[in-house]
Amino acid sequence: MKFFDLVQDQIPQVEARMREQANGHHPDLEMAIEHLLNAGGKRLRPTVSILVGKMVDSHQERTITLAAAVELLHTATLVHDDVIDGSLLRRGNPTLNARWSPGATILTGDFIFARAAKLAAETESVPLMKLFAQTLSTIVNGEITQLFVSKGLISREDYFQRIYAKTASLFELSCIAPVYLADEDHHKMELMRKFGYEVGMAFQIVDDVLDFTSEQTALGKPVANDLRSGLVTLPALYYLEKCPDCPNMIKVVEDRIVSEEMVLKVVNAIRESGAIQSALDEAKEFVGRGLDALQQFPQSEERDALAELARFVVDRQI
Amino acid sequence: MKFFDLVQDQIPQVEARMREQANGHHPDLEMAIEHLLNAGGKRLRPTVSILVGKMVDSHQERTITLAAAVELLHTATLVHDDVIDGSLLRRGNPTLNARWSPGATILTGDFIFARAAKLAAETESVPLMKLFAQTLSTIVNGEITQLFVSKGLISREDYFQRIYAKTASLFELSCIAPVYLADEDHHKMELMRKFGYEVGMAFQIVDDVLDFTSEQTALGKPVANDLRSGLVTLPALYYLEKCPDCPNMIKVVEDRIVSEEMVLKVVNAIRESGAIQSALDEAKEFVGRGLDALQQFPQSEERDALAELARFVVDRQI
């Protein structure tokens, strides 16, 4: 895909920057970071940062540093998520906590946070560092909210807040931050914020759709994982609109001690209700608004690549 | 004590800055931060930063912000330590994880890290932020090393590395950082680094001594906690020098499945060997070197207060 081609020289530099963060520290930290880097991941966020950086002509070296900081921040949050959820697999690979004690895993996450913060400081931009720290607060506050209150039936507003915290906030950061490393033009920043926000929201909606449409082997996790854990996502919200009383679904998300048969029944009802398509259409609307913002930049190879990436975000379920 | 008197106007400001970090976030985060702030702690690190700030005439508002950042960083590491160790009490108060799930406790620690990083960024000093992130890496790397390798018999060098990471690194930061918020004079920075290093090392040595000399009720934790968990500290190292074969002690720290009787036997042997006094003498030597560095600043009320604080660090066992 074109958007990966355009960054093929930079992504290995970003990965090298990530890898060297363990240098001079405990050998098990090196192993852990190596393991996490080899565990896959499309490096979508660094790709976005580098493309935006090229588009706005940001300081190249610092953009690599920033991209590594963003990806490490993302990695650290995943490491802590997996230990909190007790997940043993991510993208089909064993998680860190599948091999290590919870204590070692928590500390590895902390170390990666520390290195992400150090890289953010090395961009030499104070506003970027503030935004970086603010984004981490947003992500963690979202997770805490999810832990304490967002199980069971929620409003669309709560859902959008949750996916903003979970995914779109970091996409936003990946898009705005390179502008800080160029000219700090406020109009460009606002456009890039919008592009990052809209594409990030779409990304999470599609992830939530995939949880309903994928079979266990494809995602490396059981289908309808969200539903099973009481998490209501956009397809379920559309289904509830169409069928507000649907007692089975309310039972699944509120009680959460239900039979496999009941879960499959609800998943099938959602699949057959048109809710999946409605959620995908909404994701496309988000991407459309993101593309509108993007089109306000002069045409360039990078702009086209970012547009391709935005469309990929909704098309990847195919 | 004089050193607390001199900062009595600033410490409430530091605490207010810490408290407001939960504003606008999940109410349980507010409760958690309130709980942590009410759980005591002498605010030694903020006191040090404010006294140094006054001595070198640093930007006052930013020094308050820095002091809050340092104390939050310290707090976040304690929150994660307690969840990793499964500790239910700290300073006689219930820990966060005594009341909450491990997941909620891990995320609260992450949130506090994020807010500490945000406050560090609000000092507007890039070198300070770099040092801040570096210090967090050092602390976490030390904990990981302790988790993986430092149990059982270790060298003095390993011990000093461990207590540097655990305690002295953050004391160093508390002392150097205000100089960044004044004139960034490298000579002053080096002197302050030395003062913070030496006093921080002494602080941890005395903590390690107190673990041997205190009874269960005073510290709010069982006596000889370190020894029981296989952690060799300076009094044990002195005892080993005096009595290199001491089979009981080697058994306690290496095997760690030993009777209460055996632990008490070893603790008594260490207490009676003069090792406690040797460790305290060494702590006093550290403080002496710290005071030598401090004396190179012109006399002032704040300098005298810092000297008093340094002496308090070794005298507090009385």
Chai-1 contact restraints between the chains, C-beta under 6 A:
chainA,res_idxA,chainB,res_idxB,connection_type,confidence,min_distance_angstrom,max_distance_angstrom,comment,restraint_id
A,H25,B,N141,contact,1.0,0.0,6.0,A-B,restraint_1
A,H26,B,N141,contact,1.0,0.0,6.0,A-B,restraint_2
A,H26,B,I144,contact,1.0,0.0,6.0,A-B,restraint_3
A,H26,B,T145,contact,1.0,0.0,6.0,A-B,restraint_4
A,D28,B,F148,contact,1.0,0.0,6.0,A-B,restraint_5
A,H80,B,I106,contact,1.0,0.0,6.0,A-B,restraint_6
A,I84,B,G103,contact,1.0,0.0,6.0,A-B,restraint_7
A,I84,B,I106,contact,1.0,0.0,6.0,A-B,restraint_8
A,G103,B,I84,contact,1.0,0.0,6.0,A-B,restraint_9
A,A104,B,L147,contact,1.0,0.0,6.0,A-B,restraint_10
A,I106,B,H80,contact,1.0,0.0,6.0,A-B,restraint_11
A,I106,B,I84,contact,1.0,0.0,6.0,A-B,restraint_12
A,I106,B,I106,contact,1.0,0.0,6.0,A-B,restraint_13
A,L107,B,V140,contact,1.0,0.0,6.0,A-B,restraint_14
A,L107,B,E143,contact,1.0,0.0,6.0,A-B,restraint_15
A,L107,B,I144,contact,1.0,0.0,6.0,A-B,restraint_16
A,D110,B,V140,contact,1.0,0.0,6.0,A-B,restraint_17
A,F111,B,V140,contact,1.0,0.0,6.0,A-B,restraint_18
A,F113,B,F113,contact,1.0,0.0,6.0,A-B,restraint_19
A,A114,B,A133,contact,1.0,0.0,6.0,A-B,restraint_20
A,A114,B,L136,contact,1.0,0.0,6.0,A-B,restraint_21
A,A114,B,S137,contact,1.0,0.0,6.0,A-B,restraint_22
A,A114,B,V140,contact,1.0,0.0,6.0,A-B,restraint_23
A,A117,B,A117,contact,1.0,0.0,6.0,A-B,restraint_24
A,A117,B,A133,contact,1.0,0.0,6.0,A-B,restraint_25
A,K118,B,A133,contact,1.0,0.0,6.0,A-B,restraint_26
A,A121,B,M129,contact,1.0,0.0,6.0,A-B,restraint_27
A,A121,B,K130,contact,1.0,0.0,6.0,A-B,restraint_28
A,A121,B,A133,contact,1.0,0.0,6.0,A-B,restraint_29
A,E124,B,V126,contact,1.0,0.0,6.0,A-B,restraint_30
A,V126,B,E124,contact,1.0,0.0,6.0,A-B,restraint_31
A,M129,B,A121,contact,1.0,0.0,6.0,A-B,restraint_32
A,M129,B,M129,contact,1.0,0.0,6.0,A-B,restraint_33
A,K130,B,A121,contact,1.0,0.0,6.0,A-B,restraint_34
A,A133,B,A114,contact,1.0,0.0,6.0,A-B,restraint_35
A,A133,B,A117,contact,1.0,0.0,6.0,A-B,restraint_36
A,A133,B,K118,contact,1.0,0.0,6.0,A-B,restraint_37
A,A133,B,A121,contact,1.0,0.0,6.0,A-B,restraint_38
A,L136,B,A114,contact,1.0,0.0,6.0,A-B,restraint_39
A,S137,B,A114,contact,1.0,0.0,6.0,A-B,restraint_40
A,V140,B,L107,contact,1.0,0.0,6.0,A-B,restraint_41
A,V140,B,D110,contact,1.0,0.0,6.0,A-B,restraint_42
A,V140,B,F111,contact,1.0,0.0,6.0,A-B,restraint_43
A,V140,B,A114,contact,1.0,0.0,6.0,A-B,restraint_44
A,N141,B,H25,contact,1.0,0.0,6.0,A-B,restraint_45
A,N141,B,H26,contact,1.0,0.0,6.0,A-B,restraint_46
A,E143,B,L107,contact,1.0,0.0,6.0,A-B,restraint_47
A,I144,B,H26,contact,1.0,0.0,6.0,A-B,restraint_48
A,I144,B,L107,contact,1.0,0.0,6.0,A-B,restraint_49
A,T145,B,H26,contact,1.0,0.0,6.0,A-B,restraint_50
A,L147,B,A104,contact,1.0,0.0,6.0,A-B,restraint_51
A,F148,B,D28,contact,1.0,0.0,6.0,A-B,restraint_52
